[in-house]
Amino acid sequence: MLRREGRVLYGVVEKTGQAGRSRLDLGLRLGALAVALVLAALLVVNYLRPIPPVTSTQVLPRAIAQGTEPNIPWPTDGQAAIGADNIGLLASAAGARPLPIASVAKVMTALVVLETKPLAKGEQGPAIAITQVDVAEYQRAAANQESTVKVELGESLSEYQALQGLLIPSGNNLASLLARWSQGSTDAFVAQMNEKAKKLGMMQSRFTDVSGVSPDTVSVPSDLVRMGLTAMQNPVLADIVGQQEVTLPGVAHAPNVNAELGKQGIVGIKTGNIPQVGAVYLAAATAQLAGGRNVLLFAAVQGPPTLANAFADAESLLAVVRTALQVKRVVGSGQVVGRYQSAWGDSTDLTATSDVDMVVWPGAPVRSELRAPSVVVPLNAGSKASVHLQAGNQQFDLPLETTDRINSPSPLWRMFRLP
C-alpha cells in the first residue's frame, strides 16, 4: 500500500517537472520572439531614417604656387612697389613710410572729378567758365613758381580740357578749379579724396590738398600702385595720361611732364617732385606675355633725388615684372578637382570642363575653393559644381562635372547602417 502511494507521489512530481519545463520553454520562446520583434522594429526604424546627403571633398590643392619670387632691384635711395592689372599689388620694398607725393596726388583729383562728373571716352563734358577766383588762383600759384596752366577771365574750358591741363602740364590751379566746380569747395573735395583712398585700400595715404603742393599730402608706393590700377581702368583718364602734349585756350602745345612716355612701353601715369624729399613717379607700361596676352604693369617710386633717377628706377622694376610674369595653366580640362563620396561607399570625381590659364607672379599662390554643396541621391553623371580660382585680383569660377552616378543605398545598408 505504501509502495503504491510512493509511486503515485513520484508520478505527481514527474508531472510537475514537465509542466515547469514547458513554462520555461514557452518563456524562452516568447522572449526570443520579443527580441526578434524589437530587432525588426529597430531595423525598420533604421531603414526609414533619412538617407544622409553626399558630401564633397577638394582634391586640388588649396594654394598652388609655382616658382620663386625674382630678385627685385629696389632703389637704394628711395622706396618702391610694383603691380599688374587683374593681379594687383605684386611686391613692395620693406620699410616704406608715408612721404609727400607732390603732383601724383592729381591722379586722385582726376579720379574724384570723374566719379562726381562722369565722362565717356570721346566726350568733352560740360563747359567750365573761368571766374575771377580762378584767375586769382592762377596768379597766386604762378607767383609761387608752381606748375600752372594760364587761364583768363571770360574764357571757358570743357571738363575734358581741364583734366588734360591737370594731368599733362600738371596745372596746380586747375586742380583747385576742378575741385570747386565739382564739389563746391576744395575742403569738400579733399574729404572726397580721402574717402576714395579708403575705398581703394590706401590705408597709409592722407590727402590735405587737391594738387599735392602740400608736404602733408602723403602716401607709400604700395598705395600709389593701388591708385594707379584704378586710374588706368578709367578710359578717359587712361587716354589723357598717355598724351604727349595738349593745346589749351591759354597754352599752346604744353608737353607732358612725364618724359618717359613711349619708352619701354610706358603709357602713363604721373610725375611729382618735392625738392626736400625727392622725386615721385607712378608709371604704367604695357607688356605682352605668352600666348599674346596683354598686361598693364605698374611701378611706383618715391624718394630718388631727381626725376631722372626715378625714371631709371621705374624702368628697371618694370623690366623685371615684364620678364617674371607668366601665363600658367592652373587647371587642365578633365583634371580631377574634387570628389563626392557617399557613406555607403559609392563615389564620383568632379572634373574640370575646360582649361584655365592665369597670369601668375612666381612664388605667389593661386588659391582655390571647391564649391560643390552636399546633394541628395541619386546623383547623376554630368551633375554640375564649380571651383573658385583666385590669383591676386584675378578671379575665375570654373565649371565642374561629375563623372559617374551615385545610386541610392541598398535596403540592407539602410537597415544595418550605424548611427
Secondary structure, DSSP 8 states (H G I E B T S, - for coil): -HHHHHHHHHHHHHHHHHHHHHHHHHHHHHHHHHHHHHHHHHHHHHHHS----BEEEE-S-SEE--S--------TTSEEEEEETTTEEEEE-TT---EE-GGGHHHHHHHHHHHHS---TT----EEE--HHHHHHHHHHHHTT-------TT-EEEHHHHHHHHHSS--HHHHHHHHHHHHSSHHHHHHHHHHHHHHTT-TT-B--SSSS-STT-EE-HHHHHHHHHHHTTSHHHHHHHT-SEEEETTEEEEE-S-TTTTSTTEEEEEEEEETTTEEEEEEEEEEE-GGG-EEEEEEEEE--SSHHHHHHHHHHHHHHHHHH-EEEEEE-TT-EEEEEE-TTS-EEEEEESS-EEEEE-TT--EEEEEE---B-S-B-TT-EEEEEEEETTEEEEEEEEESS-B----HHHHHH---
